[in-house]
Amino acid sequence: NYWGIKTLVITGNGEPTENFPLMSETISAAHACAMSTIMFTTAARLDTKQARFYATHNVSVIVSLDSLNPHIYRWLTGNGDLEKVLENIRGLREVYGEYPAGSVNGKNVLRLGVNVTVSRQNIGELSTIRDFCGSDMQLVANPPMRRGRLQKNRQWSRIVNEDSKLEPAYESLEAAAQEFSS
């Protein structure tokens, strides 16, 4: 590892798979230093070539997937193409299936995951999303955080509850996130 750094985490605004040449250069440098990488993505542009590169360069891929319902997915993302994302996840799972990570202390290591922000729109889908993850993807469910777009009361009300005065709705989202996270 480099200066004691063991893991490169790729997060932020934008989609890392859109600029694969830069990502592959960065990940290759981390891999050469024996670092692992965790990459957060929408998987909207992730193709099989990228998936194979990530699998062979010790990258854990966490996909943002807030709904399996195309209408809810589009509403939550603003413009997401759920069918394309699911197709890309299928390719990702197929490729990663060829490169099992093994186990640590008798527990399987998963290098694929789904990240869900629990909202009033998707709370009823969490069991279905957990089933979708199966045994090869870890589910990470989080309650919404009042940051960015969600700082505004109107946006917060749309995600948490129609009437922003009903704060117990947030507690139910928080409890669901705790219950369904693996």
FIKOLZA-1660 file (N, C-alpha, C; in steps of 0.1 Angstrom, whole numbers, plus 5000, padded with zeros to 4 digits):
% residues 182
   i   px   py   pz ch aa at
   1 5008 4988 5000  A  N  N
   1 5000 5000 5000  A  N CA
   1 5009 5012 5000  A  N  C
   2 5003 5023 4997  A  Y  N
   2 5010 5036 4995  A  Y CA
   2 5007 5045 5007  A  Y  C
   3 5017 5049 5014  A  W  N
   3 5016 5057 5026  A  W CA
   3 5006 5052 5036  A  W  C
   4 5005 5039 5037  A  G  N
   4 4996 5033 5047  A  G CA
   4 4981 5032 5042  A  G  C
   5 4979 5038 5030  A  I  N
   5 4965 5038 5025  A  I CA
   5 4962 5024 5020  A  I  C
   6 4951 5018 5024  A  K  N
   6 4947 5005 5020  A  K CA
   6 4936 5004 5010  A  K  C
   7 4927 5015 5009  A  T  N
   7 4916 5014 5001  A  T CA
   7 4913 5028 4994  A  T  C
   8 4910 5027 4981  A  L  N
   8 4906 5039 4974  A  L CA
   8 4891 5038 4973  A  L  C
   9 4884 5049 4977  A  V  N
   9 4870 5050 4976  A  V CA
   9 4866 5060 4966  A  V  C
  10 4858 5056 4956  A  I  N
  10 4853 5065 4945  A  I CA
  10 4839 5068 4947  A  I  C
  11 4836 5080 4951  A  T  N
  11 4822 5085 4953  A  T CA
  11 4821 5099 4947  A  T  C
  12 4809 5105 4949  A  G  N
  12 4808 5119 4945  A  G CA
  12 4797 5122 4935  A  G  C
  13 4797 5134 4930  A  N  N
  13 4788 5138 4920  A  N CA
  13 4792 5133 4907  A  N  C
  14 4783 5128 4899  A  G  N
  14 4786 5123 4886  A  G CA
  14 4787 5108 4886  A  G  C
  15 4790 5103 4875  A  E  N
  15 4790 5088 4873  A  E CA
  15 4804 5084 4869  A  E  C
  16 4811 5076 4878  A  P  N
  16 4825 5073 4875  A  P CA
  16 4827 5064 4862  A  P  C
  17 4816 5056 4859  A  T  N
  17 4818 5048 4847  A  T CA
  17 4817 5055 4834  A  T  C
  18 4813 5068 4834  A  E  N
  18 4813 5076 4822  A  E CA
  18 4827 5080 4817  A  E  C
  19 4836 5080 4826  A  N  N
  19 4850 5084 4822  A  N CA
  19 4859 5072 4825  A  N  C
  20 4856 5061 4818  A  F  N
  20 4864 5049 4821  A  F CA
  20 4879 5050 4819  A  F  C
  21 4884 5057 4809  A  P  N
  21 4898 5058 4808  A  P CA
  21 4905 5064 4820  A  P  C
  22 4899 5075 4826  A  L  N
  22 4905 5080 4838  A  L CA
  22 4903 5071 4850  A  L  C
  23 4892 5065 4851  A  M  N
  23 4889 5056 4862  A  M CA
  23 4899 5044 4861  A  M  C
  24 4900 5038 4849  A  S  N
  24 4909 5026 4848  A  S CA
  24 4924 5030 4852  A  S  C
  25 4928 5042 4848  A  E  N
  25 4941 5046 4851  A  E CA
  25 4943 5048 4866  A  E  C
  26 4933 5054 4873  A  T  N
  26 4934 5056 4887  A  T CA
  26 4933 5042 4895  A  T  C
  27 4924 5034 4890  A  I  N
  27 4922 5021 4897  A  I CA
  27 4935 5012 4895  A  I  C
  28 4941 5013 4883  A  S  N
  28 4953 5005 4880  A  S CA
  28 4964 5010 4889  A  S  C
  29 4965 5023 4891  A  A  N
  29 4976 5028 4900  A  A CA
  29 4973 5023 4915  A  A  C
  30 4961 5023 4919  A  A  N
  30 4958 5018 4933  A  A CA
  30 4961 5003 4933  A  A  C
  31 4957 4996 4923  A  H  N
  31 4959 4981 4923  A  H CA
  31 4974 4978 4923  A  H  C
  32 4982 4986 4916  A  A  N
  32 4997 4984 4916  A  A CA
  32 5003 4986 4930  A  A  C
  33 4996 4994 4938  A  C  N
  33 5001 4996 4952  A  C CA
  33 4994 4987 4962  A  C  C
  34 4988 4976 4957  A  A  N
  34 4981 4966 4965  A  A CA
  34 4969 4972 4973  A  A  C
  35 4963 4982 4968  A  M  N
  35 4951 4988 4974  A  M CA
  35 4939 4982 4968  A  M  C
  36 4929 4981 4976  A  S  N
  36 4916 4977 4971  A  S CA
  36 4908 4990 4967  A  S  C
  37 4898 4988 4960  A  T  N
  37 4889 5000 4956  A  T CA
  37 4875 4997 4958  A  T  C
  38 4868 5007 4963  A  I  N
  38 4853 5006 4965  A  I CA
  38 4848 5017 4956  A  I  C
  39 4839 5014 4946  A  M  N
  39 4834 5024 4937  A  M CA
  39 4818 5024 4938  A  M  C
  40 4813 5036 4940  A  F  N
  40 4799 5038 4940  A  F CA
  40 4794 5042 4926  A  F  C
  41 4784 5036 4921  A  T  N
  41 4779 5039 4907  A  T CA
  41 4764 5038 4906  A  T  C
  42 4759 5044 4896  A  T  N
  42 4745 5042 4892  A  T CA
  42 4744 5029 4883  A  T  C
  43 4755 5025 4877  A  A  N
  43 4756 5014 4868  A  A CA
  43 4749 5017 4855  A  A  C
  44 4745 5030 4852  A  A  N
  44 4739 5034 4840  A  A CA
  44 4747 5032 4828  A  A  C
  45 4760 5033 4829  A  R  N
  45 4769 5032 4818  A  R CA
  45 4780 5021 4819  A  R  C
  46 4778 5012 4829  A  L  N
  46 4787 5002 4832  A  L CA
  46 4785 4990 4822  A  L  C
  47 4796 4987 4815  A  D  N
  47 4794 4976 4805  A  D CA
  47 4803 4964 4809  A  D  C
  48 4802 4954 4802  A  T  N
  48 4809 4941 4805  A  T CA
  48 4824 4943 4805  A  T  C
  49 4830 4951 4796  A  K  N
  49 4844 4953 4796  A  K CA
  49 4849 4960 4809  A  K  C
  50 4841 4970 4813  A  Q  N
  50 4844 4977 4826  A  Q CA
  50 4843 4967 4837  A  Q  C
  51 4832 4959 4837  A  A  N
  51 4830 4950 4848  A  A CA
  51 4842 4940 4850  A  A  C
  52 4847 4935 4839  A  R  N
  52 4858 4926 4839  A  R CA
  52 4871 4933 4844  A  R  C
  53 4873 4945 4840  A  F  N
  53 4884 4953 4846  A  F CA
  53 4883 4955 4861  A  F  C
  54 4871 4959 4865  A  Y  N
  54 4869 4961 4880  A  Y CA
  54 4871 4948 4887  A  Y  C
  55 4866 4937 4882  A  A  N
  55 4867 4924 4889  A  A CA
  55 4881 4919 4890  A  A  C
  56 4889 4922 4880  A  T  N
  56 4903 4917 4880  A  T CA
  56 4913 4927 4887  A  T  C
  57 4907 4939 4891  A  H  N
  57 4915 4949 4898  A  H CA
  57 4910 4951 4913  A  H  C
  58 4904 4941 4918  A  N  N
  58 4900 4942 4932  A  N CA
  58 4891 4953 4936  A  N  C
  59 4881 4956 4927  A  V  N
  59 4872 4967 4929  A  V CA
  59 4859 4961 4935  A  V  C
  60 4854 4967 4946  A  S  N
  60 4841 4964 4951  A  S CA
  60 4831 4974 4945  A  S  C
  61 4820 4970 4939  A  V  N
  61 4811 4979 4932  A  V CA
  61 4798 4980 4939  A  V  C
  62 4794 4992 4943  A  I  N
  62 4782 4994 4951  A  I CA
  62 4773 5002 4941  A  I  C
  63 4761 4996 4938  A  V  N
  63 4752 5002 4928  A  V CA
  63 4741 5009 4936  A  V  C
  64 4738 5022 4932  A  S  N
  64 4727 5029 4937  A  S CA
  64 4714 5024 4930  A  S  C
  65 4705 5018 4938  A  L  N
  65 4693 5012 4932  A  L CA
  65 4682 5014 4941  A  L  C
  66 4675 5025 4940  A  D  N
  66 4665 5029 4950  A  D CA
  66 4651 5023 4947  A  D  C
  67 4649 5016 4936  A  S  N
  67 4636 5010 4933  A  S CA
  67 4638 5000 4922  A  S  C
  68 4629 4990 4922  A  L  N
  68 4629 4980 4911  A  L CA
  68 4616 4983 4902  A  L  C
  69 4609 4993 4906  A  N  N
  69 4597 4997 4898  A  N CA
  69 4602 5008 4889  A  N  C
  70 4600 5007 4876  A  P  N
  70 4605 5017 4866  A  P CA
  70 4600 5031 4869  A  P  C
  71 4587 5032 4872  A  H  N
  71 4581 5045 4875  A  H CA
  71 4587 5052 4887  A  H  C
  72 4588 5044 4898  A  I  N
  72 4594 5050 4910  A  I CA
  72 4609 5053 4908  A  I  C
  73 4616 5044 4901  A  Y  N
  73 4630 5046 4899  A  Y CA
  73 4632 5059 4891  A  Y  C
  74 4624 5061 4880  A  R  N
  74 4625 5073 4872  A  R CA
  74 4622 5086 4881  A  R  C
  75 4611 5085 4889  A  W  N
  75 4607 5096 4898  A  W CA
  75 4619 5099 4908  A  W  C
  76 4625 5089 4914  A  L  N
  76 4635 5092 4924  A  L CA
  76 4648 5097 4918  A  L  C
  77 4651 5091 4906  A  T  N
  77 4664 5095 4899  A  T CA
  77 4663 5107 4890  A  T  C
  78 4651 5110 4886  A  G  N
  78 4648 5121 4877  A  G CA
  78 4649 5118 4862  A  G  C
  79 4657 5108 4859  A  N  N
  79 4658 5104 4845  A  N CA
  79 4663 5090 4843  A  N  C
  80 4664 5082 4853  A  G  N
  80 4670 5069 4852  A  G CA
  80 4663 5059 4843  A  G  C
  81 4671 5051 4836  A  D  N
  81 4666 5040 4828  A  D CA
  81 4668 5027 4835  A  D  C
  82 4658 5022 4843  A  L  N
  82 4659 5011 4851  A  L CA
  82 4663 4998 4843  A  L  C
  83 4657 4996 4832  A  E  N
  83 4660 4984 4824  A  E CA
  83 4675 4983 4820  A  E  C
  84 4681 4995 4816  A  K  N
  84 4695 4995 4813  A  K CA
  84 4703 4992 4825  A  K  C
  85 4700 4998 4836  A  V  N
  85 4707 4996 4849  A  V CA
  85 4706 4981 4853  A  V  C
  86 4695 4975 4852  A  L  N
  86 4693 4961 4855  A  L CA
  86 4701 4952 4846  A  L  C
  87 4701 4955 4833  A  E  N
  87 4709 4948 4823  A  E CA
  87 4724 4949 4827  A  E  C
  88 4729 4961 4831  A  N  N
  88 4743 4962 4835  A  N CA
  88 4746 4955 4848  A  N  C
  89 4737 4955 4857  A  I  N
  89 4739 4947 4869  A  I CA
  89 4740 4932 4866  A  I  C
  90 4731 4927 4857  A  R  N
  90 4732 4913 4853  A  R CA
  90 4746 4910 4847  A  R  C
  91 4751 4919 4839  A  G  N
  91 4765 4917 4834  A  G CA
  91 4776 4917 4845  A  G  C
  92 4774 4926 4854  A  L  N
  92 4783 4928 4865  A  L CA
  92 4783 4915 4873  A  L  C
  93 4771 4910 4876  A  R  N
  93 4770 4897 4884  A  R CA
  93 4777 4886 4877  A  R  C
  94 4774 4885 4864  A  E  N
  94 4780 4874 4856  A  E CA
  94 4795 4874 4856  A  E  C
  95 4801 4886 4854  A  V  N
  95 4815 4887 4854  A  V CA
  95 4821 4884 4868  A  V  C
  96 4815 4890 4878  A  Y  N
  96 4821 4888 4892  A  Y CA
  96 4819 4874 4896  A  Y  C
  97 4809 4867 4891  A  G  N
  97 4808 4852 4894  A  G CA
  97 4820 4844 4889  A  G  C
  98 4827 4849 4879  A  E  N
  98 4839 4842 4874  A  E CA
  98 4851 4845 4883  A  E  C
  99 4850 4855 4892  A  Y  N
  99 4861 4858 4900  A  Y CA
  99 4857 4859 4915  A  Y  C
 100 4854 4848 4921  A  P  N
 100 4849 4848 4935  A  P CA
 100 4860 4854 4944  A  P  C
 101 4855 4861 4954  A  A  N
 101 4865 4868 4963  A  A CA
 101 4869 4859 4974  A  A  C
 102 4862 4848 4976  A  G  N
 102 4866 4838 4987  A  G CA
 102 4859 4841 5000  A  G  C
 103 4866 4838 5011  A  S  N
 103 4860 4840 5024  A  S CA
 103 4870 4844 5034  A  S  C
 104 4865 4850 5045  A  V  N
 104 4873 4855 5056  A  V CA
 104 4866 4850 5069  A  V  C
 105 4874 4843 5077  A  N  N
 105 4868 4837 5089  A  N CA
 105 4855 4830 5087  A  N  C
 106 4855 4822 5076  A  G  N
 106 4843 4814 5073  A  G CA
 106 4831 4821 5067  A  G  C
 107 4832 4834 5064  A  K  N
 107 4822 4842 5058  A  K CA
 107 4825 4846 5044  A  K  C
 108 4816 4845 5035  A  N  N
 108 4818 4848 5021  A  N CA
 108 4821 4863 5020  A  N  C
 109 4831 4867 5012  A  V  N
 109 4833 4881 5009  A  V CA
 109 4825 4885 4997  A  V  C
 110 4818 4896 4998  A  L  N
 110 4810 4900 4987  A  L CA
 110 4816 4913 4981  A  L  C
 111 4818 4914 4968  A  R  N
 111 4824 4926 4962  A  R CA
 111 4814 4934 4954  A  R  C
 112 4801 4929 4955  A  L  N
 112 4791 4937 4949  A  L CA
 112 4780 4940 4959  A  L  C
 113 4774 4952 4957  A  G  N
 113 4764 4956 4967  A  G CA
 113 4754 4966 4960  A  G  C
 114 4743 4967 4967  A  V  N
 114 4732 4977 4963  A  V CA
 114 4731 4986 4975  A  V  C
 115 4731 4999 4971  A  N  N
 115 4728 5010 4981  A  N CA
 115 4715 5016 4978  A  N  C
 116 4706 5016 4988  A  V  N
 116 4693 5021 4987  A  V CA
 116 4691 5032 4997  A  V  C
 117 4686 5044 4993  A  T  N
 117 4681 5054 5002  A  T CA
 117 4666 5051 5004  A  T  C
 118 4663 5048 5016  A  V  N
 118 4649 5044 5019  A  V CA
 118 4640 5057 5019  A  V  C
 119 4629 5056 5012  A  S  N
 119 4620 5068 5011  A  S CA
 119 4606 5062 5012  A  S  C
 120 4596 5071 5014  A  R  N
 120 4582 5067 5014  A  R CA
 120 4578 5060 5001  A  R  C
 121 4585 5063 4990  A  Q  N
 121 4582 5058 4977  A  Q CA
 121 4587 5043 4976  A  Q  C
 122 4598 5039 4983  A  N  N
 122 4603 5026 4981  A  N CA
 122 4603 5017 4993  A  N  C
 123 4598 5022 5004  A  I  N
 123 4599 5014 5017  A  I CA
 123 4592 5001 5015  A  I  C
 124 4581 5000 5007  A  G  N
 124 4574 4987 5005  A  G CA
 124 4582 4978 4996  A  G  C
 125 4592 4982 4990  A  E  N
 125 4600 4974 4981  A  E CA
 125 4612 4968 4987  A  E  C
 126 4616 4971 4999  A  L  N
 126 4628 4967 5005  A  L CA
 126 4630 4952 5005  A  L  C
 127 4620 4945 5008  A  S  N
 127 4620 4930 5008  A  S CA
 127 4624 4925 4994  A  S  C
 128 4617 4931 4984  A  T  N
 128 4620 4927 4970  A  T CA
 128 4634 4930 4966  A  T  C
 129 4639 4942 4970  A  I  N
 129 4652 4946 4967  A  I CA
 129 4662 4936 4974  A  I  C
 130 4659 4933 4986  A  R  N
 130 4668 4923 4993  A  R CA
 130 4668 4910 4986  A  R  C
 131 4657 4905 4981  A  D  N
 131 4656 4893 4974  A  D CA
 131 4664 4894 4961  A  D  C
 132 4663 4905 4954  A  F  N
 132 4671 4908 4942  A  F CA
 132 4686 4907 4944  A  F  C
 133 4690 4911 4956  A  C  N
 133 4705 4911 4959  A  C CA
 133 4709 4896 4960  A  C  C
 134 4701 4887 4965  A  G  N
 134 4705 4873 4966  A  G CA
 134 4717 4871 4975  A  G  C
 135 4725 4862 4971  A  S  N
 135 4736 4858 4979  A  S CA
 135 4749 4864 4974  A  S  C
 136 4749 4871 4962  A  D  N
 136 4761 4877 4957  A  D CA
 136 4762 4892 4958  A  D  C
 137 4752 4899 4963  A  M  N
 137 4752 4913 4965  A  M CA
 137 4748 4917 4979  A  M  C
 138 4755 4925 4986  A  Q  N
 138 4751 4930 4999  A  Q CA
 138 4742 4942 4997  A  Q  C
 139 4731 4942 5006  A  L  N
 139 4722 4953 5006  A  L CA
 139 4726 4963 5017  A  L  C
 140 4727 4976 5013  A  V  N
 140 4730 4986 5023  A  V CA
 140 4718 4996 5021  A  V  C
 141 4710 4997 5031  A  A  N
 141 4698 5006 5031  A  A CA
 141 4701 5017 5041  A  A  C
 142 4699 5029 5037  A  N  N
 142 4701 5041 5045  A  N CA
 142 4689 5050 5045  A  N  C
 143 4686 5056 5057  A  P  N
 143 4676 5066 5057  A  P CA
 143 4680 5079 5050  A  P  C
 144 4671 5087 5045  A  P  N
 144 4675 5099 5038  A  P CA
 144 4683 5108 5047  A  P  C
 145 4692 5116 5042  A  M  N
 145 4699 5126 5050  A  M CA
 145 4695 5140 5045  A  M  C
 146 4694 5149 5054  A  R  N
 146 4689 5162 5051  A  R CA
 146 4702 5170 5046  A  R  C
 147 4706 5167 5034  A  R  N
 147 4717 5174 5027  A  R CA
 147 4714 5176 5013  A  R  C
 148 4721 5185 5006  A  G  N
 148 4719 5187 4992  A  G CA
 148 4705 5191 4989  A  G  C
 149 4699 5185 4979  A  R  N
 149 4685 5188 4975  A  R CA
 149 4675 5185 4986  A  R  C
 150 4678 5176 4995  A  L  N
 150 4669 5173 5006  A  L CA
 150 4669 5183 5017  A  L  C
 151 4677 5193 5017  A  Q  N
 151 4677 5203 5027  A  Q CA
 151 4664 5212 5026  A  Q  C
 152 4658 5213 5015  A  K  N
 152 4646 5221 5013  A  K CA
 152 4634 5213 5018  A  K  C
 153 4626 5220 5025  A  N  N
 153 4614 5213 5031  A  N CA
 153 4605 5206 5021  A  N  C
 154 4604 5212 5010  A  R  N
 154 4595 5206 4999  A  R CA
 154 4601 5192 4995  A  R  C
 155 4614 5192 4992  A  Q  N
 155 4620 5179 4988  A  Q CA
 155 4620 5169 4999  A  Q  C
 156 4623 5174 5011  A  W  N
 156 4622 5165 5022  A  W CA
 156 4608 5159 5024  A  W  C
 157 4598 5167 5023  A  S  N
 157 4584 5162 5024  A  S CA
 157 4581 5152 5013  A  S  C
 158 4586 5154 5001  A  R  N
 158 4583 5145 4990  A  R CA
 158 4589 5131 4993  A  R  C
 159 4601 5131 4999  A  I  N
 159 4608 5118 5001  A  I CA
 159 4604 5111 5014  A  I  C
 160 4602 5119 5025  A  V  N
 160 4600 5114 5038  A  V CA
 160 4585 5112 5041  A  V  C
 161 4577 5122 5038  A  N  N
 161 4563 5122 5040  A  N CA
 161 4556 5134 5033  A  N  C
 162 4544 5132 5029  A  E  N
 162 4537 5143 5022  A  E CA
 162 4536 5155 5031  A  E  C
 163 4533 5153 5044  A  D  N
 163 4532 5164 5053  A  D CA
 163 4544 5165 5062  A  D  C
 164 4553 5175 5060  A  S  N
 164 4565 5175 5067  A  S CA
 164 4564 5176 5082  A  S  C
 165 4552 5178 5087  A  K  N
 165 4549 5179 5102  A  K CA
 165 4549 5165 5108  A  K  C
 166 4548 5155 5100  A  L  N
 166 4546 5141 5105  A  L CA
 166 4560 5135 5106  A  L  C
 167 4568 5139 5115  A  E  N
 167 4582 5134 5116  A  E CA
 167 4583 5119 5120  A  E  C
 168 4573 5113 5126  A  P  N
 168 4574 5099 5128  A  P CA
 168 4577 5091 5115  A  P  C
 169 4573 5097 5104  A  A  N
 169 4576 5090 5091  A  A CA
 169 4591 5087 5090  A  A  C
 170 4599 5097 5094  A  Y  N
 170 4614 5095 5093  A  Y CA
 170 4618 5084 5101  A  Y  C
 171 4613 5082 5113  A  E  N
 171 4617 5071 5122  A  E CA
 171 4613 5058 5115  A  E  C
 172 4602 5057 5108  A  S  N
 172 4599 5044 5101  A  S CA
 172 4609 5041 5090  A  S  C
 173 4614 5052 5083  A  L  N
 173 4624 5050 5073  A  L CA
 173 4637 5045 5079  A  L  C
 174 4640 5051 5090  A  E  N
 174 4653 5048 5097  A  E CA
 174 4652 5033 5102  A  E  C
 175 4641 5029 5108  A  A  N
 175 4639 5015 5112  A  A CA
 175 4640 5006 5101  A  A  C
 176 4633 5009 5090  A  A  N
 176 4634 5000 5078  A  A CA
 176 4648 4998 5073  A  A  C
 177 4655 5009 5072  A  A  N
 177 4669 5009 5068  A  A CA
 177 4677 4999 5077  A  A  C
 178 4675 5000 5090  A  Q  N
 178 4682 4992 5099  A  Q CA
 178 4678 4977 5097  A  Q  C
 179 4666 4975 5095  A  E  N
 179 4661 4961 5094  A  E CA
 179 4666 4954 5081  A  E  C
 180 4666 4961 5070  A  F  N
 180 4669 4955 5057  A  F CA
 180 4684 4955 5053  A  F  C
 181 4692 4963 5059  A  S  N
 181 4706 4963 5056  A  S CA
 181 4713 4950 5060  A  S  C
 182 4721 4945 5050  A  S  N
 182 4728 4932 5054  A  S CA
 182 4742 4936 5057  A  S  C
% end
